[in-house]
Amino acid sequence: MKSPESFVRDEIRNLPPSGIRKYFDLINEMEGVVSLGIGEPDFVTPWRIREAGIYALEKGHTHYSANAGIRDLRDEISSYLKRKYNVEYSGEDEIIVTVGASEGIELAMKAIIGPGDEVIIPEPSFVAYKGCVSVCGGVPVSLVLKEENLFKIDPAGLKSKITERTKAVVIPFPNNPTGSVMTGSELEEIVKILRDRDIIIISDEIYSELAYGFEFRSLATFPEIKDRLILVNGFSKSHAMTGWRLGYICGNADIMKHMYKIHQYALMCAPTPAQYAGLEALRNCDDEVAGMRAEYDRRRRYILNGVREIGLKCFEPQGAFYIFPNITSTGLTSDEFCEGLLRKEKVLVVPGTAFGECGEGYIRATYASSMENIKIALSRMERFINGL
Amino acid sequence: MKEILEILEGNARLTAAEIAVMTGKTEKEVRDAIAGLESSGVILGYRAMVNWDRTEREFVTALIEVRLTPQRDKGFDSIAERIYKYPQVKACHLMSGSYDLSVVVEGSSLKEVAMFVSEKLAVIDGVLSTATHFVLKKYKDGDIMFEGTEKDDREAIVL
C-alpha cells in the first residue's frame, strides 16, 4: 500500500515549510516579547467600519452574496479606484471581490499559470507568490532586487529574466518586506519593456494607500498594458481590516470571467457582512485612512533614524510599514541575528531570508506597532548589537 | 504646526528631538514652533490624563444646565466668567438649544455639589434656572477611553 503522504501531489510535497517556524516555537516559551514581526496594522478596524459590519449582521446579511461580490461594493470599488488612482474598471464584469488580496493572487495564478510556465517574481518579496506559482506547477523565476537600487526593479534586470516561457510577472509595490516603492516614471520604464510582449502583469497594490512622500501610481493607469494587467488590492492594510478577509481583483473582462469560475467553485463569495463593512470603508473612511498613514509615516521616520543611530545601514523605505536594515556589519547571518535578538533581548524581527534567499544580510522590522514598542525594541536592539 | 499639535495632543511627553525625527524637521524648528505655540496661547499646558475612579479618592461630578438672561453689551460672557472662575467648575461651555451654559462641577460629595449650585450658582444675578445631572460613570473623556480599551492580540509573526 502507498503511504498517505504519497498521495499528496509532488508540487505540494515539495513546497518548503515556512522558514520562521522555529520562531513561533521560541516565543511560545517566552514572556514579554516585543514583536516587530507582524505584517499587519496594529490599528483596530476603524469603529464606523466595525459598526457597519455589526449592522449588516443585525439586518440579517448572513447569506451568500453574488459570487463576484455585492454589486454595490463592486461599483464602490470602481469609483474608489477612479477617485484615488484614476483607474477605470467596471463593477459589471471587471471586478471580483475576493477573500483577501491573497485569494486574488491565487486566482490570478490559477487562471494563468500551468505546468512549465515561468513567472518572474522580484525577491525579496511576500512568500505567497512563489508558493502559488509552484502549486500551479509553474516555475518561479527570481528577479533579485538589490539594496543599491533601493530594492526597485531595474529594467535591464527584468529584461534579462524574460524567456519564451515567461507567462507572467509579479510587480509588488509598495513592497513587503523591503518597504521599497516605484514611482510613476520608474514604472514607465518597466512598462516600456512589457508593453510589446505577451506577458501577464500581476500588480499587487495592497499597500497602495501606504506611500510616503510621493504620489502612488497604479500600473493600471498605463493603457498600453491594461488589457494584460491583473490588479490585486484589498482592505487589509489600508483600512486595517486583515481579519475580515476582504480584497478584490480587477482585470480585462475576458480574463475575469474565467477567474470568476475558480472563485465560484472554491470560495463562493467573500464573507457577506465583511462586504457591507467594506462598503462603509470605501465610502466614508478617507479621513481614517489618512490618519493611519500619517501615524505610520511618523513611526517610519522614527524607526529609520533609530536603526541608523544604532549603526545599521538602512535605505529609506517609502511605502508599506516595514524597514529592511542591512545587518551584515554585525557579522551575523539574518537568522543568527534574529534568533540572538529574540533569545537575548526578547525582540522579534523577521530574517530577510524568510522572503527569499537574497534576503540574507537583512532583517524586516515593522513599524505597525506602537511608538512605545518601537522605542523599547530599538533600545534593546542597540544593547544586543553593542554586546556582540 | 498642525502636525506638531496633533502629535503633542496624543502624547505630550515626546521631546522636541523625537518630534523632529517623526516629522522630518530639525530639533530647533520644532523647539521654536512649540515655544511660539505656547507664547501665543495655542498650547495652554501639559498634564496627565488621570482616571481617578481607579484611586481611593472620593468625588462626584455633575453637569449643570444653566439658563441665563443675557446682559446688555456683554451677552453671556460676564455671567459665564462669574461662574467659571470658581475652582469647583471644571468646564464651562456656552450652548445652543434649550439652555445656555453647560457647567461641569466637581466636589467631594453630592451634598457639596448641591450646596455649591444652590448657594453659589443659582443666586448669581442673571441666572434664571439650573438643572443638575450627576455623572454616574465616565466612559470616555479627552479622546481617551476610560473603559474597555482594546488589547493587541495579533499573532507574534505574520509574513
Contacts between the chains, C-beta under 8 A, distances in Angstrom:
chain1	res1	chain2	res2	distance
A	18	B	159	7.7
A	20	B	157	5.6
A	20	B	159	7.0
A	23	B	156	7.7
A	23	B	157	5.7
A	24	B	156	7.3
A	24	B	157	6.5
A	27	B	156	4.9
A	27	B	157	7.8
A	33	B	156	6.5
A	35	B	154	7.9
A	35	B	156	4.6
A	35	B	157	7.1
A	37	B	156	6.2
A	37	B	157	4.3
A	37	B	158	7.4
A	38	B	154	5.2
A	38	B	155	6.8
A	38	B	156	6.9
A	38	B	157	6.7
A	38	B	158	4.9
A	39	B	158	4.3
A	39	B	159	5.6
A	40	B	154	6.4
A	40	B	158	5.4
A	42	B	152	6.2
A	42	B	154	7.2
A	44	B	150	5.3
A	126	B	159	7.0
A	127	B	159	5.3
A	176	B	159	7.9
A	177	B	159	7.9
A	294	B	3	7.5
A	294	B	6	7.7
A	298	B	7	6.9
A	298	B	22	3.8
A	298	B	23	6.9
A	299	B	22	7.5
A	301	B	21	5.6
A	301	B	22	5.4
A	301	B	23	7.2
A	301	B	24	5.8
A	302	B	18	7.1
A	302	B	21	5.2
A	302	B	22	5.1
A	305	B	21	4.6
A	348	B	156	5.9
A	348	B	157	6.6
A	350	B	157	6.4
A	350	B	159	6.9
A	354	B	159	6.2
A	355	B	159	7.5
A	370	B	152	7.9
A	371	B	11	7.3
